[in-house]
Amino acid sequence: MAKWTAFPYDNSAFVQTPASLKKAWPKLHKGDAEPWPKDEAVQQAWIHFHAGDFKKAFDAGLKAGGSAGINCANKAQAIYANYLEKNEKTKLEMFLAVAQRAEALQAEDPANANAFYWQAYALGRYGQGISVAEALAEGLGVTIKSALETTIELAPKHADAHIALGTFHAEVIDKVGRLLARTQGADAATGLKMFEQALKLNPKSAIAMVERANGLVMIEGEKRMAEAEKLYADAAACEPIDAMDCLDIEMARAELEE
């Protein structure tokens, strides 16, 4: 496997101990609703993840195994691929690997909400990489929507799944129009509702603000541009709680500078 790019920012504020990780867990995992892992090896994998050492988190999660270990490995690889992998082919391969592991985990542990979420997230990012229209033609839209709806059924407070489902509705509408979007089960009202609910569940989430901003413009166009810009500014002003959050905030800041 190719060498993973190092986390490019100062991570000293994000380094946890097992004790501090447990204390911070509800805040750190407000987005993905991941349960606290009892396995110390999995706790260590998450310590690597939150500090931005995604390769170590991935390796440790896979080695620890079980639902909790695989969830950590999948999140580490998915977030790394999305933000830090420069090679497009490698990025797409990583997303497919996450989706395949997550789908296998669904069969082993059908009550594991993040087995469905990480499949949807990875296929969604893969679809963005190959083009949303092509992904829909391949039938990925149905799989993504179903997996996200299952995530929310299993974990109703899963803010990140609400974000992703809102993005699904918004991107389908943006790419094929409102009329054809209905054939994919996408509609504007549901998309807007999902973004709103995500921010209710996790009001300090920079990525929820960014994705809602993008979604508002994709669904409703220029008339929501001022609101979208305010959401970007709010996201850029957030204080990061871990490495992933830092990457989300830096992305928002980069958008504002363009």
C-alpha positions as CSV (number, residue, x, y, z in Angstrom):
1,M,0.0,0.0,0.0
2,A,1.2,3.5,-0.9
3,K,2.6,5.7,1.9
4,W,-0.2,7.7,3.6
5,T,0.2,11.5,3.7
6,A,0.8,12.9,7.2
7,F,-1.7,15.1,9.0
8,P,-0.5,18.6,7.9
9,Y,-1.4,20.6,11.0
10,D,-0.2,20.8,14.7
11,N,-2.0,18.0,16.5
12,S,-0.7,18.6,20.0
13,A,-4.1,19.7,21.2
14,F,-5.7,16.5,19.9
15,V,-3.6,13.9,21.6
16,Q,-5.7,11.9,24.1
17,T,-5.0,9.4,26.9
18,P,-7.4,6.5,27.5
19,A,-8.9,8.5,30.4
20,S,-9.2,11.8,28.6
21,L,-10.6,10.0,25.5
22,K,-13.4,8.4,27.6
23,K,-14.3,11.8,29.1
24,A,-14.3,13.5,25.7
25,W,-16.0,10.6,23.9
26,P,-19.6,12.1,23.9
27,K,-18.3,15.3,22.4
28,L,-15.9,13.7,19.9
29,H,-18.6,11.2,18.7
30,K,-21.6,13.4,18.7
31,G,-21.6,13.2,15.0
32,D,-21.3,9.4,14.4
33,A,-22.9,8.1,17.6
34,E,-20.2,5.5,17.9
35,P,-20.5,3.6,21.2
36,W,-17.6,3.8,23.7
37,P,-15.4,0.7,23.0
38,K,-14.5,-1.5,25.9
39,D,-11.6,-3.1,24.1
40,E,-8.4,-1.2,25.0
41,A,-6.9,-1.9,21.6
42,V,-9.8,-0.2,20.0
43,Q,-9.5,2.8,22.4
44,Q,-5.8,3.1,21.3
45,A,-6.9,3.0,17.6
46,W,-9.3,5.9,18.3
47,I,-6.5,7.8,20.1
48,H,-4.5,7.6,16.9
49,F,-7.6,8.7,14.9
50,H,-8.4,11.8,16.9
51,A,-4.7,12.9,16.8
52,G,-4.7,12.6,13.0
53,D,-2.5,9.5,12.7
54,F,-5.0,7.9,10.3
55,K,-2.7,5.1,9.1
56,K,-2.0,4.0,12.7
57,A,-5.7,4.2,13.5
58,F,-6.5,2.1,10.4
59,D,-3.9,-0.5,11.2
60,A,-4.8,-0.7,14.9
61,G,-8.5,-0.9,14.1
62,L,-8.1,-3.7,11.6
63,K,-5.8,-5.6,14.0
64,A,-8.3,-5.2,16.9
65,G,-11.1,-6.4,14.7
66,G,-14.7,-6.9,15.8
67,S,-17.4,-4.3,15.0
68,A,-15.7,-1.6,17.0
69,G,-12.3,-2.1,15.5
70,I,-13.6,-2.2,11.9
71,N,-15.7,0.9,12.5
72,C,-12.5,2.8,13.5
73,A,-10.5,1.4,10.6
74,N,-13.2,2.4,8.2
75,K,-13.5,5.9,9.5
76,A,-9.8,6.4,9.5
77,Q,-9.4,5.3,5.9
78,A,-12.5,7.2,4.7
79,I,-11.5,10.5,6.3
80,Y,-7.9,10.1,5.2
81,A,-9.0,9.4,1.6
82,N,-11.4,12.3,1.5
83,Y,-9.0,14.9,2.9
84,L,-5.4,13.9,2.5
85,E,-5.0,11.3,-0.3
86,K,-3.6,13.1,-3.4
87,N,-3.8,10.3,-5.9
88,E,-7.3,10.1,-7.3
89,K,-7.0,6.4,-8.2
90,T,-5.8,5.5,-4.7
91,K,-8.5,7.6,-3.2
92,L,-11.3,5.8,-5.1
93,E,-9.8,2.4,-4.3
94,M,-9.8,3.3,-0.6
95,F,-13.4,4.4,-0.7
96,L,-14.4,1.1,-2.3
97,A,-12.4,-0.9,0.3
98,V,-14.2,0.9,3.1
99,A,-17.6,0.2,1.5
100,Q,-16.8,-3.5,1.0
101,R,-15.6,-3.9,4.6
102,A,-18.7,-2.0,5.9
103,E,-21.0,-4.1,3.8
104,A,-19.4,-7.3,5.1
105,L,-19.8,-6.0,8.7
106,Q,-23.5,-5.5,8.1
107,A,-24.0,-9.2,7.7
108,E,-22.0,-10.0,10.8
109,D,-23.5,-7.2,13.0
110,P,-26.8,-6.0,11.5
111,A,-27.5,-3.7,14.5
112,N,-24.2,-1.8,13.9
113,A,-25.4,1.6,12.6
114,N,-21.9,2.7,11.5
115,A,-21.5,-0.4,9.3
116,F,-24.3,1.1,7.2
117,Y,-23.1,4.7,7.6
118,W,-19.5,4.0,6.4
119,Q,-20.7,2.1,3.4
120,A,-22.9,5.0,2.4
121,Y,-20.2,7.6,3.1
122,A,-17.6,5.7,1.1
123,L,-19.9,5.1,-1.8
124,G,-21.1,8.7,-1.7
125,R,-17.5,10.0,-1.9
126,Y,-16.7,7.4,-4.6
127,G,-19.7,8.6,-6.6
128,Q,-18.5,12.2,-6.3
129,G,-15.2,11.0,-7.6
130,I,-16.5,9.3,-10.7
131,S,-19.4,11.8,-11.1
132,V,-22.7,11.8,-9.4
133,A,-24.5,11.1,-12.7
134,E,-22.4,8.0,-13.4
135,A,-22.9,6.8,-9.8
136,L,-26.6,7.1,-10.2
137,A,-26.5,5.2,-13.5
138,E,-24.6,2.4,-11.7
139,G,-27.4,2.2,-9.1
140,L,-25.3,3.5,-6.2
141,G,-27.9,6.1,-5.3
142,V,-30.3,3.4,-4.1
143,T,-27.7,1.7,-2.0
144,I,-26.5,5.0,-0.4
145,K,-30.0,6.2,0.4
146,S,-31.0,2.8,1.9
147,A,-27.9,2.5,4.0
148,L,-28.3,6.0,5.4
149,E,-32.0,5.5,6.2
150,T,-31.0,2.3,8.0
151,T,-28.3,4.1,9.9
152,I,-30.9,6.6,11.2
153,E,-33.3,3.9,12.1
154,L,-30.6,2.2,14.1
155,A,-29.2,5.4,15.6
156,P,-31.8,8.3,15.4
157,K,-29.3,10.8,16.8
158,H,-26.6,10.0,14.2
159,A,-26.0,13.6,13.0
160,D,-23.5,12.6,10.3
161,A,-26.0,10.3,8.7
162,H,-28.6,13.2,8.6
163,I,-25.9,15.3,6.9
164,A,-25.1,12.6,4.4
165,L,-28.7,11.9,3.6
166,G,-29.3,15.7,3.1
167,T,-26.3,15.8,0.7
168,F,-27.7,12.8,-1.2
169,H,-31.0,14.6,-1.9
170,A,-29.3,17.9,-2.7
171,E,-26.7,16.4,-5.1
172,V,-29.3,14.3,-7.0
173,I,-31.5,17.3,-7.4
174,D,-28.5,19.4,-8.5
175,K,-27.3,16.9,-11.1
176,V,-30.6,15.6,-12.6
177,G,-33.2,18.2,-11.7
178,R,-36.2,18.0,-9.3
179,L,-38.4,15.9,-11.6
180,L,-35.9,13.2,-12.4
181,A,-34.6,13.3,-8.8
182,R,-37.9,11.7,-7.8
183,T,-37.0,8.5,-9.6
184,Q,-34.0,8.3,-7.3
185,G,-36.2,9.0,-4.2
186,A,-34.7,12.4,-3.8
187,D,-36.8,15.5,-3.0
188,A,-36.0,19.1,-1.8
189,A,-38.1,19.1,1.4
190,T,-36.5,16.0,2.8
191,G,-33.0,17.2,1.9
192,L,-33.5,20.5,3.7
193,K,-35.1,18.8,6.7
194,M,-32.1,16.4,7.0
195,F,-29.6,19.4,7.1
196,E,-31.7,21.2,9.7
197,Q,-31.9,18.1,11.9
198,A,-28.2,17.4,11.6
199,L,-27.4,20.9,13.1
200,K,-30.0,20.4,15.8
201,L,-28.3,17.1,16.8
202,N,-24.8,18.5,16.5
203,P,-25.0,22.3,16.5
204,K,-21.2,23.0,16.8
205,S,-20.3,20.7,13.9
206,A,-18.3,22.5,11.2
207,I,-19.0,19.9,8.6
208,A,-22.7,20.1,9.3
209,M,-22.6,23.8,8.6
210,V,-20.5,23.4,5.4
211,E,-22.7,20.6,4.0
212,R,-25.9,22.5,4.8
213,A,-24.4,25.5,3.0
214,N,-23.6,23.5,0.0
215,G,-27.0,21.8,0.1
216,L,-29.0,25.0,0.4
217,V,-27.3,26.3,-2.8
218,M,-27.7,23.0,-4.7
219,I,-31.4,22.8,-3.8
220,E,-32.6,26.4,-3.8
221,G,-29.9,28.3,-5.7
222,E,-28.8,31.9,-5.4
223,K,-31.5,33.0,-3.1
224,R,-29.9,31.0,-0.3
225,M,-26.3,32.2,-1.1
226,A,-26.1,34.7,1.7
227,E,-27.2,32.1,4.2
228,A,-24.7,29.6,2.8
229,E,-21.9,32.2,3.2
230,K,-22.9,32.8,6.8
231,L,-22.7,29.0,7.5
232,Y,-19.2,28.9,5.9
233,A,-18.1,31.8,8.1
234,D,-19.5,30.1,11.2
235,A,-17.8,26.8,10.3
236,A,-14.5,28.6,9.7
237,A,-14.7,30.3,13.1
238,C,-15.1,27.0,15.0
239,E,-12.4,25.7,17.3
240,P,-11.4,22.1,16.3
241,I,-11.9,19.3,18.8
242,D,-9.8,16.7,16.9
243,A,-7.9,16.2,13.7
244,M,-10.9,15.5,11.6
245,D,-12.7,18.6,12.9
246,C,-9.5,20.6,12.1
247,L,-9.7,19.3,8.5
248,D,-13.3,20.3,8.2
249,I,-12.7,23.8,9.5
250,E,-9.6,24.3,7.3
251,M,-11.8,23.3,4.3
252,A,-14.3,26.0,5.3
253,R,-11.6,28.6,5.6
254,A,-10.2,27.7,2.2
255,E,-13.6,28.1,0.6
256,L,-14.1,31.6,2.2
257,E,-10.7,32.6,0.8
258,E,-11.6,31.7,-2.8
